[in-house]
């Protein structure tokens, strides 16, 4: 029985690696290399916190502006009724 030397083991590794690449491609599996292009979980959640903070501020600003517009409309209607001008 012959023993395997380091060249034989390297050849076996290459064959296994080639076979694994074929299996990964055929089954459309995701590899660690594919995932390396994505942000880390901490990066993702940090960015999402920033986006959610901006969304919250935007919603609060929208609410404040809505009340201001409503107040302005009420004032304009009162002024128009006193002056006798129609907004139509």
Secondary structure, 3 states (H helix, E strand, C coil): CCCCCHHHHHHHHHHHHHHHHHHHHHHCCCCHHHHCCCCCHHHHHHHHHHHHHHHHHHHHHHHHHHHHHHHHHHHHHHHHHHHCCCCC
